[in-house]
């Protein structure tokens, strides 16, 4: 009986820790374990064109998980650890609570996976666009200067050739005149 009384205290302390942990699980003012809602927008559009992921949190407490307090006497709505049947009920309640927590963790995990996949895609798209923009404006001034000099030289040669051809035609006409 003394051992079970000690277990009651430990059990109730663990219930309190579950409640406090759920209350302290906020990030940037959002606590999904207190029932808050998180909305992740994937684009800047509005209305029906906006792509977003809405995550609805759950109000998580030991009572909501179906884990009532433990006591030393037989009271309705409590576990009496002095009674073996109530210990069996407590074991079943803890198993059900663990299943609920695993399901909730799975849901949050799949939402996290979607958000990370979209974040990775966006980062890769930004890197691709940045590289493309850099390649458009990236120019070697020495190479571009050499190309410009070559074009100017071709233009001068073309003008000289045209001038010589014109003079040759006039010389041939003078011979026949």
Buried (B, 14 or more C-beta within 10 A) or exposed (E): EEEBEEBBEEBBEBBEEBBEEBEEBEEEEBBBBBEBEBEBEBEEEEEEEEEEEEBEBBEBBBBBBEBBBBBEEEEEEBBBBBEEEBBEBBEEBBEEBEEBBEEBEEBBEEBEEBBEEBEEEEEEEEEEEEEEEEEEEEEEEEEEEEEEEEEEEEEEEEEEEEEEEEEEEEEEEEEEE
